[in-house]
């Protein structure tokens, strides 16, 4: 039995090779692997001694030779193949142990050049792996050091590797090379500055963890990270306390972070079941949290809290008065962290680049039989295109509140309505099948928690235009003073007229923010 070993990741390779030698396996090797084995006194044959051709072009060409690939690809029970092997004086290679140049590690290095990245694109390695995997009925192929023990156990027990194991190992090879090639293709597209949606859409992800279950206990689930795209994401968090994250935790927290990134000032966002339930901004994190809590002290219980500020002791003390699933912040004062650690189940996450977003990100949704992909909704509005369409122009305070409310409604499920006042959300209505339901929901929500004054004096944002004037009339009855919406309905004049009659100021943005 002969094995070809050529690995970039040399973890465990010497011990594996020694075990193979003890089992009578003859080892062929190349370059750095040959030297590593020879230095450990493992009997090894150089690749050039098999091919009769020297390694050349700085090692770019070594295994790309008929003496190697014929040894791997010949079908053992094919008489014609065996006749040709005999005539050519070639021998079988029964075990291929190869892992690839570290392309991923190279492109993740700070300051890497395109030339350096290209030099770390493996050619011979994937070719060897694919050859062996294609002929898995006769050849064992190992791409993952974790499988060394599997191969050794079967060789020791049966003097061969089973057909089932060979098929499993071959499957891993094609998964690995697909991942490898996708990383290369995506990296090169980015180097070209190409961010449009291509004719064929291929992405690759690496598993971070298996989860106990998905949205419901009967659904399996796992969390995967996108290679090279983890900055500012949940794949990059450091967990400082609490249980492992669940599927719902990650989904909800991601939505909270997307809304948080709308703010430059100190902000706190509370989310429950993927919907924002309380949002506040202030001069510091404590004031922002107090506003977020006041907005909905019921829904916030058991929710997720994210902030773009370092959490101090005073804020941690306030947060600890109720139960949260998760707190995420760029950092924590030591005293704040000690307070949180008193709650063993509270998931405390540190995310240093919490305000970062990828300007070329896309969103994807799997549908039966396909995938829908779009550029991420990273715009908010265009200031120069804002248009006051009512007799009354919003006051300076109302303009501030309208901008704040517009940030909120962008992240509320459609049909979406958000009410705001003085840097605080005061009512949310989302996920409704008509806009008036979302409006009355938001108004009722605010009136429930904000005392006698309720939503009076607040402003309203709608993610899409009003098809009728009913939402304006409901806003007027509640004491709402200003509205921001995209405009564009054939019945805009009805809503404008209703605003003028009620003394409400209204702005059209010309941009909608559906979120389905």
C-alpha positions in Angstrom: 0.0 0.0 0.0 1.3 3.4 -0.9 0.3 6.8 0.5 1.0 10.3 -0.9 1.2 12.9 1.9 1.5 16.7 1.1 0.0 19.0 3.7 0.2 22.7 4.6 -1.4 22.1 8.0 1.0 19.7 9.6 -1.0 19.1 12.7 -0.6 15.4 13.7 1.0 14.4 10.4 4.3 13.0 11.8 2.4 10.7 14.3 0.0 9.7 11.5 2.9 8.9 9.1 4.7 6.9 11.8 1.6 4.8 12.4 1.2 4.2 8.6 4.8 3.1 8.4 4.4 0.7 11.2 1.5 -0.8 9.2 3.7 -1.3 6.2 2.5 1.6 4.2 5.1 3.2 1.8 5.0 7.0 1.9 5.6 9.5 -0.9 5.9 13.1 -0.1 6.7 16.6 -1.3 8.5 19.8 -0.3 8.0 20.9 3.3 6.1 17.8 4.2 8.9 15.6 2.9 11.4 17.6 5.1 9.2 17.4 8.2 8.8 13.6 7.9 12.5 13.1 7.1 13.6 15.2 10.1 11.5 12.9 12.3 13.1 9.8 10.7 10.0 8.7 9.0 10.9 6.6 5.9 9.7 8.7 2.9 10.2 8.8 -0.9 10.5 12.1 -2.6 7.9 12.9 -5.3 10.6 13.4 -7.9 11.8 9.8 -7.4 8.3 8.7 -8.4 7.8 11.0 -11.4 11.4 11.1 -12.6 10.8 14.9 -13.0 12.1 17.5 -10.5 9.8 19.8 -8.6 10.0 23.2 -10.3 8.7 26.7 -10.6 9.2 27.3 -6.8 7.1 24.2 -6.1 4.2 25.2 -8.3 4.6 22.0 -10.2 5.3 18.7 -8.4 2.3 16.4 -8.2 0.8 17.4 -11.6 2.2 14.4 -13.4 0.8 11.2 -15.0 2.8 9.0 -12.7 0.9 10.4 -9.8 -2.6 10.8 -11.2 -2.6 7.5 -13.0 -1.6 5.9 -9.7 -4.6 7.5 -8.1 -7.2 7.4 -10.8 -6.9 3.9 -12.3 -9.8 1.7 -11.5 -8.4 -1.4 -9.8 -10.9 -3.9 -11.3 -10.8 -2.5 -14.8 -8.6 -4.9 -16.9 -7.7 -2.2 -19.5 -6.6 0.2 -16.8 -4.5 -2.4 -15.2 -2.9 -3.4 -18.5 -2.0 0.2 -19.2 -0.5 0.7 -15.7 1.6 -2.4 -16.3 2.8 -1.3 -19.7 3.7 2.2 -18.4 5.5 0.8 -15.4 3.3 2.8 -12.9 2.2 1.8 -9.4 -0.9 2.5 -7.4 -1.4 5.2 -4.8 -4.0 4.0 -2.4 -4.1 6.7 0.2 -3.9 10.5 -0.5 -3.4 12.8 2.5 -3.5 16.4 1.3 -4.6 19.8 2.7 -4.4 23.0 0.9 -2.3 26.2 0.9 -3.7 28.5 3.6 -5.7 30.9 1.3 -8.2 31.8 4.0 -5.5 32.6 6.6 -3.6 34.6 4.0 -6.5 36.9 2.9 -7.5 37.5 6.6 -4.0 38.9 7.3 -3.8 42.6 7.7 -2.2 44.3 4.7 -2.1 41.2 2.5 -1.4 42.0 -1.2 -3.2 40.5 -4.2 0.0 38.9 -5.3 0.5 37.2 -1.9 -3.1 36.0 -2.0 -2.7 34.6 -5.5 0.5 32.8 -4.6 -1.5 31.0 -1.9 -4.1 29.6 -4.4 -3.4 25.8 -4.4 -3.5 24.1 -7.8 -1.9 20.6 -7.3 -3.6 20.0 -3.9 -7.2 20.4 -5.1 -6.4 18.3 -8.2 -5.0 15.5 -6.1 -7.9 15.6 -3.7 -10.5 15.6 -6.6 -8.7 12.7 -8.3 -8.7 10.6 -5.2 -12.2 11.5 -4.2 -13.5 10.7 -7.7 -11.9 7.2 -7.4 -13.0 6.7 -3.8 -14.1 3.1 -4.4 -10.4 2.3 -4.6 -8.6 5.2 -2.9 -8.8 6.7 0.6 -8.5 10.5 0.7 -8.0 12.5 3.8 -8.3 16.3 3.8 -9.0 16.8 7.6 -6.5 15.9 10.3 -9.4 15.0 12.5 -9.9 11.9 10.3 -6.4 10.5 10.7 -7.6 8.4 13.7 -10.6 7.0 11.7 -8.3 5.8 8.9 -5.8 4.3 11.3 -8.5 2.4 13.3 -9.9 0.7 10.2 -6.5 -0.1 8.8 -5.4 -1.7 12.1 -8.7 -3.6 12.3 -9.3 -4.7 8.7 -6.1 -3.9 6.8 -8.2 -1.5 4.6 -10.6 1.4 4.9 -14.2 0.5 4.3 -16.2 1.6 1.2 -18.5 3.6 3.4 -15.7 5.5 5.1 -14.0 6.2 1.7 -17.3 7.6 0.4 -17.7 9.8 3.6 -14.1 11.1 3.2 -14.6 11.8 -0.5 -17.7 13.8 0.3 -15.7 15.9 2.7 -13.2 16.6 0.0 -15.7 18.1 -2.4 -17.2 20.2 0.4 -13.7 21.4 1.2 -12.7 22.3 -2.3 -16.1 23.9 -3.0 -15.5 26.1 0.1 -11.9 26.8 -1.0 -12.8 27.8 -4.6 -15.7 30.0 -3.4 -13.4 31.9 -1.1 -11.1 32.5 -4.0 -13.8 33.6 -6.4 -15.4 36.0 -3.9 -12.0 37.5 -2.9 -11.1 38.1 -6.5 -14.5 39.7 -7.3 -14.0 42.1 -4.4 -10.5 42.9 -5.6 -12.0 44.0 -8.9 -14.5 46.2 -7.0 -17.4 44.0 -8.3 -20.3 44.1 -6.0 -23.3 43.6 -8.3 -25.3 40.4 -8.1 -23.6 37.8 -10.4 -25.2 35.3 -12.8 -24.3 32.5 -10.5 -24.4 33.2 -6.8 -22.1 31.2 -4.6 -21.2 31.8 -1.0 -19.5 29.8 1.7 -19.9 29.6 5.4 -18.2 27.8 8.3 -20.0 26.3 11.2 -19.6 28.2 14.5 -21.7 25.9 16.6 -24.6 23.4 16.6 -27.6 24.6 18.5 -30.0 22.7 20.7 -32.8 23.5 18.3 -34.1 26.2 15.9 -37.1 28.4 16.3 -38.9 25.4 17.8 -37.7 22.4 19.7 -38.5 20.0 16.8 -36.2 21.9 14.3 -32.5 21.3 14.0 -30.2 24.3 13.7 -26.7 25.5 13.5 -24.9 28.9 13.3 -22.5 29.6 10.5 -20.1 32.5 9.9 -19.2 34.1 6.6 -15.5 33.9 5.9 -13.8 37.3 6.2 -17.1 39.1 7.0 -17.4 38.8 10.7 -16.4 42.3 11.8 -19.1 43.9 13.9 -21.3 40.8 13.7 -22.5 38.2 16.1 -19.9 35.8 14.7 -17.3 38.1 16.2 -18.7 38.5 19.8 -16.9 37.5 22.9 -19.3 35.9 25.4 -18.5 36.9 29.0 -21.3 35.3 30.8 -24.4 33.1 30.5 -25.7 30.1 28.5 -24.8 29.5 24.8 -26.8 31.5 22.2 -29.8 30.0 20.7 -31.2 30.3 17.1 -33.8 32.8 18.3 -31.2 34.7 20.3 -29.0 35.2 17.3 -31.9 36.2 15.0 -33.3 38.7 17.4 -29.9 40.1 18.4 -29.0 40.6 14.8 -32.1 42.7 14.2 -31.3 44.8 17.3 -27.8 45.5 16.1 -29.1 46.6 12.7 -31.3 49.2 14.3 -28.5 50.3 16.7 -26.2 51.1 13.8 -28.6 53.9 12.8 -27.4 56.0 15.7 -24.1 57.8 16.4 -25.2 59.3 19.7 -25.5 57.1 22.9 -28.3 54.7 22.2 -30.0 51.7 23.7 -32.2 49.3 21.7 -34.5 46.7 23.2 -35.9 43.9 21.0 -38.4 41.2 21.7 -39.2 38.5 19.2 -37.3 40.3 16.4 -39.3 43.5 16.9 -37.9 46.7 18.6 -40.0 47.4 21.7 -38.1 50.2 23.3 -35.4 52.6 21.8 -33.8 55.6 23.5 -31.0 58.0 22.9 -29.4 60.3 25.5 -26.4 62.1 26.7 -25.1 58.8 28.2 -25.9 55.2 28.2 -27.9 55.4 31.5 -30.3 58.0 30.1 -30.7 56.1 26.8 -31.5 52.9 28.7 -34.0 54.7 31.0 -35.9 56.0 27.9 -35.8 52.5 26.2 -37.2 51.0 29.4 -39.9 53.6 29.8 -41.1 53.1 26.2 -42.3 49.6 27.1 -41.6 48.3 30.5 -43.6 45.1 29.9 -42.3 43.9 26.5 -38.7 44.6 27.4 -38.8 41.9 30.1 -37.0 38.8 28.7 -35.8 40.8 25.7 -32.4 41.7 24.2 -30.6 44.9 25.0 -27.9 46.4 22.8 -26.0 49.6 23.2 -23.2 51.4 21.4 -21.7 52.6 24.6 -19.5 51.1 27.3 -21.9 49.9 30.1 -21.0 51.5 33.4 -21.9 50.4 37.0 -25.0 52.7 37.3 -26.5 51.4 34.1 -25.8 47.7 35.0 -27.5 48.2 38.3 -30.6 49.6 36.5 -30.6 46.8 33.9 -30.2 44.1 36.6 -33.6 45.1 38.2 -35.4 43.0 35.5 -34.7 39.9 33.5 -33.0 40.1 30.1 -31.9 37.3 27.8 -28.9 39.1 26.4 -26.9 42.3 26.8 -24.5 43.4 24.0 -22.1 46.3 24.2 -18.7 47.3 22.9 -17.3 46.9 26.4 -18.2 46.9 30.1 -16.7 48.5 33.2 -15.3 45.9 35.5 -17.9 46.7 38.2 -20.7 46.5 35.7 -19.5 43.1 34.5 -19.4 41.8 38.1 -23.0 42.9 38.6 -24.1 41.0 35.4 -22.2 37.9 36.5 -24.5 37.6 39.5 -27.1 36.4 37.0 -25.7 33.1 35.8 -28.1 32.8 32.8 -27.7 36.3 31.5 -25.8 36.2 28.2 -23.3 39.1 28.3 -21.7 39.7 25.0 -18.8 42.0 24.1 -18.7 43.3 20.5 -15.9 45.7 19.9 -16.9 46.9 16.4 -20.6 47.1 17.3 -21.3 50.1 15.0 -19.5 48.7 11.9 -21.4 47.7 8.8 -20.3 46.2 5.5 -21.2 48.8 2.8 -21.5 45.9 0.3 -23.5 43.5 2.4 -26.5 41.6 0.9 -29.5 40.0 2.6 -30.7 36.5 1.5 -33.8 34.6 2.1 -34.2 30.9 1.2 -37.4 30.1 -0.6 -38.5 26.7 -1.8 -36.5 25.9 -4.9 -34.3 29.0 -4.8 -32.8 32.0 -3.0 -33.8 35.7 -3.2 -30.9 38.1 -2.7 -30.8 41.8 -2.4 -28.5 44.6 -1.5 -28.8 45.5 2.2 -31.0 48.5 3.1 -28.3 50.8 4.2 -29.8 54.1 3.2 -32.1 56.1 5.5 -33.2 59.2 3.5 -31.8 61.9 1.3 -32.0 65.2 3.1 -32.2 67.3 0.0 -35.2 65.3 -1.2 -37.3 65.8 2.0 -40.4 67.7 1.1 -42.8 69.5 3.4 -46.2 69.0 1.8 -48.4 70.6 4.5 -49.2 74.2 5.3 -47.3 73.9 8.6 -43.5 73.2 8.6 -42.2 71.0 11.4 -40.5 72.7 14.3 -36.9 72.0 15.1 -37.8 69.6 17.9 -40.3 67.9 15.6 -37.7 67.5 12.9 -35.3 65.8 15.3 -38.1 63.5 16.4 -39.1 62.8 12.8 -35.6 61.7 11.9 -35.5 59.5 15.1 -38.9 57.9 14.2 -37.7 57.3 10.6 -34.8 55.3 11.9 -37.1 53.2 14.0 -39.7 52.5 11.4 -37.1 51.3 9.0 -36.6 48.3 11.3 -40.2 47.6 12.1 -41.9 44.8 10.2 -44.3 46.1 7.5 -46.9 47.4 7.6 -44.9 49.5 10.1 -45.6 52.6 12.2 -43.3 54.1 14.8 -44.1 56.9 17.2 -41.3 59.0 18.9 -40.8 61.9 21.2 -37.7 63.6 22.5 -35.3 60.8 21.7 -37.5 57.9 22.8 -39.8 55.5 21.0 -43.3 55.9 22.4 -45.2 53.3 20.3 -44.6 50.6 17.7 -47.0 48.9 15.3 -45.6 46.3 13.0 -46.4 43.2 10.9 -50.0 44.2 10.3 -51.9 43.5 7.1 -53.2 47.0 6.8 -51.7 50.3 7.9 -54.5 51.6 10.0 -54.2 48.6 12.3 -50.4 49.3 12.7 -51.3 53.0 13.5 -53.9 52.2 16.1 -51.6 49.5 17.6 -48.8 52.0 18.0 -51.1 54.6 19.5 -52.6 52.1 21.9 -49.2 50.9 22.8 -47.9 54.3 23.7 -51.0 55.3 25.6 -50.8 52.2 27.7 -47.3 53.0 29.1 -46.9 56.8 29.0 -49.4 58.0 31.6 -52.2 60.5 31.1 -50.5 62.4 28.3 -49.9 59.2 26.3 -48.6 59.8 22.8 -49.8 63.4 22.7 -47.1 65.6 21.2 -45.2 62.7 19.6 -44.5 62.3 15.9 -45.3 59.4 13.6 -43.3 57.6 10.9 -44.7 55.2 8.3 -42.5 52.8 6.3 -44.7 53.3 3.2 -47.3 55.7 2.0 -50.8 56.1 3.3 -53.4 54.7 0.8 -56.1 56.6 2.7 -56.4 59.4 5.2 -57.6 57.2 8.0 -54.1 57.0 9.6 -53.8 60.8 9.6 -57.2 61.1 11.3 -56.2 58.5 13.9 -53.0 60.4 14.5 -54.8 63.7 14.9 -57.2 62.2 17.4 -54.3 61.0 19.5 -52.6 64.4 19.5 -49.7 63.5 17.2 -48.2 66.7 15.7 -46.0 65.6 12.8 -45.7 62.8 10.3 -42.9 61.5 8.1 -43.7 59.0 5.2 -42.5 58.2 1.7 -45.5 59.7 -0.2 -46.4 58.5 -3.6 -50.0 57.3 -3.2 -52.6 58.4 -5.8 -54.5 59.6 -2.8 -51.7 61.7 -1.2 -53.9 64.8 -1.4 -56.5 63.2 0.9 -53.8 62.7 3.6 -52.3 66.2 3.1 -55.8 67.8 3.4 -56.5 65.8 6.6 -53.1 67.0 8.0 -53.8 70.6 7.2 -57.3 70.4 8.8 -55.7 69.0 12.0 -52.6 71.3 12.0 -50.3 68.4 11.6 -47.0 68.9 9.7 -46.1 66.2 7.2 -42.9 65.4 5.3 -42.5 63.2 2.3 -39.1 61.3 2.0 -39.5 59.8 -1.4 -38.0 56.6 0.0 -39.8 53.7 1.5 -38.5 51.0 3.9 -40.5 47.8 3.5 -39.3 45.1 5.9 -40.9 41.7 5.3 
